[in-house]
Amino acid sequence: MLAPFQFREYRLLIAAVSISIFAEGMWTVVMALQVIDLADDPSALSLVASSLAVAMLAFILLGGIVADRVSQRAIIIAVQSVNVAAVAAVSALGAFGALRLWHMAVAAATLGAATAFFFPAYSAYLPRILPPDQLLAANGVEGAIRPTLQQALGPAAAGMLVGATFPWLGATMVAALFVFGLLLLVAMKPRPSSEAAEAVDRPHPLADLCDGLRFVVRTRWLLWTLLFASMWVLAALGPIDVLLPFITRDRFPHGEQMYGFVLAAFGIGSALGALAVSSRPLPRRYLTVMMVMWGAGSLPLAVVGATDSFPVMAAALFVVGLADGVGVVIWGTLLQRRVPTEMLGRVSSLDFFVSLAFLPLSVALAGPLSKVVPMELIFAVAGIVPAVLAGVALVAARMRRDEIAHPLN
């Protein structure tokens, strides 16, 4: 786990990313409380949140193309600069009493678009500053800090700060953290050879995207994993995001606090799973382990829908998070080890786009469906369907044969 920290550029990068992840966790709460302060209406918060999601999906494919054509370090620095400007504008407008709802929507869309450029660039940048045998550890570090900082510590800090002061002061703190992260990124000085673009004629950007898409379609393990991920999101993410708050409210005293605790159980499980898998060599049957973790690890969702016991529900979500953390770290490492470096940005953006393409539909269906279908059945389907689909993907992509033919240890 500590091996990548011997490289100065990685230390600066992961420090900046950690600070930004913490700031993003704070922003989730600051944004919600600021919108409520401006317009105490759920539809207003829905508008702002959807602005972020739509902008992210709209720009993610372009972000992948740019990541393969431009210096990834420059992209990451530019993204952080945009984050600083967007949140600082919200802070300044709020401090002077000039903030309006449409300002929040624009800021959210700006942050979403910036995220779309960050992830492909970050995924493509890691293999340029670390040797291949340390990518698993690096992905494990991020897989551990992201749920810890973004889902737990960041929101908690924002809630305490804004609860004691004003929403715009929370935005000020987020902007200051983004500035600190930006300074660390600017301090990175990678070797010129790792950043320089090859002096070759570039095809049209759409041709670049088509090349990436052809690679995904022709690579069976990659294609079937993306198909599985998109179906997992459709079946499971909507119930978790939309219905879980209502389940905890209806089944437990102090339902709002219990909702926070079960989410924390998921986040802790995810962090521990990431730490566990990245502290050991990559499994020889890496594709099989990944799909079994994602498939079998979803089965406890059926327990979430059926139980009235808080410890049982928390334990079930802990297991789901643990399995998810293992799978995500292995998946990120596979992309960086088995996808050609020159198209890693495009493939990462396609991964992001395909995996989340059904998220709006899943969220939109979960609420109305719960009015005609019992919660227990919805969560049973969310737990069982991914397990079946994981088995289908393993067989259809011949993953067991592929992982033996392409050892990574």
N, C-alpha and C positions, 0 to 999 in steps of 0.2 A: 504493500500500500504506500510506503514512503519513498519507494525508488524514484518516481518521477520528480520528487522535490529536489533532487540533486541538480536539476537544470534550472538556471536562473529565470529563463523565459517562462517556464511552466509555473514557477513560484509566483511570478508577477501576474500571469494570466489567471491562475486559479484564485489568487487573492482578490483580483478585480471582479471575477465572476461571482465569488462568494458574497462580496459586498453588494453587487448588483442583485443577486438572488434575494438577499435579505431586504433590499430596498423594494423589490417587486412584491415581496410578501407584505410589506408595509403598505404599498400602494393599493393593494387589493382592498384593504380596510379603509384607507384614506379616501379612495375613490367612492366607495359605497356611502360612507358617512358624509362626504361633501355633497354628493348628489341628493341624499336625503335632506340635508340642510337647505339645499336650493329648491327642491321640489319633493315633498313627502308623498311620493307616488311610485309604486313598484314598476310601472311602465317606464318611468324616467330612468330608473336604474337599468332596466332591461335595454333601453335604447343605448345607453353609454356602454354597457358591457358588450352588446352585440356589435357596436362600432369597432371595438378592439378585435373581436373574433373575425368579423368580415374582412377588415383590413389585413389581418394576418394571413388569412387564406387567399386573399386576392393577390398578395405580393410574394407568396412563398416560392412559387415557381420561378419568378424573376430573380428572387434572392439566390436560388441555386445556380442560375446561369451566371449571375454577376460573380458569385464566389469562385467559379472556375475560370474567370477571365480577368479578375482584379485581385490585387494583394489582399489576402484574407485579414491580415493585421490592420490594413487601412479600413476595411469594411467594419471590423469590430470597433475601432476607434470612432468611426463616423456614427455608428449606431449609438454608442454611448453618448456622443455629443448631442445627438437628436433627443435622447432620453432626458439629458440635462435641460435642454431648451424647453421641451414640452412640459415637464413637471415644474420647472422654475416659472414658466408663464402662469400656470395654475396658481402657484404660491403667490406670485405678485398680484394677480388679479383678485385673489381672495383676500389678501391683506388690505387692499384698497376698496374692497366692497364692490368691485366691478365684475366679479365672476358670474357667468350665466351658464345655463345648462348646455347650450351649444358649444361653449368653450370646453366643457368637460368631454363632450362627444368627440370634438376635434382632437383633443389631447389623447383620448383613448385610442382613436384611430391611428394617430401618429405613433404611439407606443406599439400598437399591433403591427403596423407596417415595419417598424424598426426590428421587432422580434423576428419577422419573416426573413430579414437579411442576416440576422445574427446567427441563427442555428446552423444554416448551411456553411457559413464562413467558419464558425467555431469547429464544426465537425471536420472540415477540410484542413484546418490549421493545426490541430493536434498532431497528426502524423508528420508534419513538417518540423516540429520542435522536439518530438520524442521518438525513440527507437520503437519498432513494432512490438517488442516483448514487454513494453511498459504501458501500452495503450489500455489494456484491461484494468490495470491499477488506476490509471488516470480517470477512466470512465467510472470506476468504482468510487473514487473520491467525489466526483460530481454527483453520482447517484446517491451518495450518503448525505451530502450537504444540501442538496436541493429540497428534499422533503423536510429536513430539519429546519432550515432557514425560511423557506418559502411558505410552508404550510403550518408551522408552529411558531417559531420565535418572531419572525417578521410581523405577522398579524397580531400577535400578543403585544408586541412593543407599540405598534400603531394604535391598538385599542386603548392602551393605558395613556399614551401621549395625547391622542385626540380627545379621549374622555375627560382628561384634566385640563385641556386647553381649547384649541379651535382646529377645525379640519385643515385650514390653510397652513397652520404651523406644522401639521403632519406632512403636508406636501413639501414644505421647506426642508424638513429633515430628509425626505426621500431625495430631493434634488441635491442636497449636500453629500449624501452617500454616493449618488451617481457621479458627482464631481470627483470624489476621492477615488472611485474606481477608474475614472477616466485618466487621472494622473498616473495610476499604476500601469495602465495600458500604454500610455505614451512613453513610459520608461522602458518598455520592451524594446530591445535592439537585437533582433534575430540576425543570423548570418545572411548576407545578401543573396547567397545561392539558394537559400530556402524560401526566399520571397520573390525572387525575380521571375517574371513571366517569360516563357519561352518565346523567342523571336520567330514566330511562325505566323502565317496568315490565318486569321481566325475566320471560321464560317459564320454565317448569319446566326444571331442568337436563337432563332427558332430552330435552326438546324442543330445547334448545341442541345436544345431541349429534346428534340427528336432522337438524338443520339443517346441521351440518357434514358429516355423512355424505351428505346429498343433494347438497351442493355438490361433494364429491369425485366422486360417481357421475356427475353431470352435466357435469363438467369432464373432457373426454376425455384431454387430455395428463396430467392429474393422476392419473386413475384407472389408465391404462395404465402409467404410470411406477411406481406403487405395486405393481401386479400383477407387473411385471417384477422389482422389488426383492425381493418376497417369494419369487419363484421363484429369483432369484439366490442368496438366502440358503439356500434349500433345497438347491440343487445344489452350491454352492461352499463355504459357510462351515463346514459339518460336516467335510468333508475337510481344510480348512486348520487348523481348531482341533484336531481329534482325530488325524488321520493324519500330518500334517506332522512332529510330534515323532518318530514311529516311523520315518519315511522318513530323516530326518537321522541318527538313531541307527544304523540298519542300513547306511547307505551311506557314512558318513564317519567317520573317526577323531574322537574327542572330540565325539560326536554332540550332547551337551547344549549345548556351546558353539556348535557350528555352527547349532543350532536358534535360539539367541539371535541369531546373526549374520544368518540369513535373515529373521527377523522384523524386525531392524533395517533390512535392505535395503528391506523393504516400507514401514516407517515413514518412512524417508528419502525414498523415492519419493513417498509420499503428501504429505509436507510440501513437496517441491519442486513437485509438481503444483499444490497449492493456491497456492503463491507465484506460479507462472507465470501461472495463469489470472486471478488477482486483480490482477496488475500491469498488465493491459491492459484495454481496454474489453470489456464482455460481448460475446461473439460474436454477429453478426447471426443466424446459424443456431444459436441457443443450445440448442434442444431436440435438434437433430441432432447437434451436437458432444457433448452430454451422453450421449446414447444410444450413439453410436459409441464414445466413450471407455469406457463401462461394458461394452458388448458386445465389441468388438474387444480391449479391454484385458484381458479375462478369458482370451483364447486362450493366453497363456503358461502358464496353469495346466496345460495338457496337457504342456508341457515339464517342469514341476516333477515330474510323476509318472513321467516317462520317463528323466530324465537321472541319471547318476552323477557329474556334475561339479559341484562346489560353486560355482565362479564362474558357471556357466550357470544353476544354480538360483537363486542370489542375484540375477543379472541379470533372470531371469524374474519374480521376485517384486517386484523394483524397478519393472519396467514395470507390473505389476498395480497396485502402490501408486500410481504416478504417474498412471495413468488414473483410478483411484478418487478420488484427491485432486482432480483437475480436475472430475469429475462431481459430487462432493459439494458443492463450493463453488458451482457453477452451480445445483444443485438448491436449496440453502438460499437463494440469492439469488432464485430464481424464486418460492419460497413467499412471501418477504417482499415481492416486487414485484407479484405477480399474484393473491395471495389477499387478500380484503378484511381490513383491519386488525382489524375487530371479531370475526372468526372465525379469525384466524391461530393462536391457541392451540389450538383444537379440531382444526384441520386438521393442525397439527404433531404433535399427539398421535396422530391417526389414522395419519399417516405413520409414526411411530415404532412403533405397534402392528402395523400391517399388515406393515411391512417385516420385523419380527422375529418375527412370529407363528409361522413355521416353524423358527425357530432351535432350539428344544428337539428337534423331530423330526429335523432335519438332524444334530444332534450325536448323538442316540440311534441313528440308522441307520448312521452312518459306521463305527463300530467293528465291529458284527456283519457289515455288508456287506463289509468288507475281508477277512473270513475265507473268503468264497466268491467274491469278485470281485477280480481283480488290481488293485493300486494304480494301475497305469498306466491301466487302463480307467476307474477312478473319477475320476481327475484329468482324463482326456481328456473325459469327460462334463461335469465341472465347468467346463472351459474352453470347450467348444463350445456347450453348451446356452444359456448367457447370450448368446452372439453371435447365435444364431438368434432367441431371444426378443426381443432388442433390435430386430432387423429387423421382427419381427411388431408390436411396440409402435409403432414409427415409422409403419408403414403403417396399422394399425388406428386409431390416434389422429389420423391425418392431421397429424402434427407439423410437417412441412415447410410445409404451408399455414398452420397455426396460428401459427408463429413469424413468418411474414411479415405476417400480419394483426395481430399484436400486437408491434410492435417495442419494445424496451426501451432503446435507445440514444438 
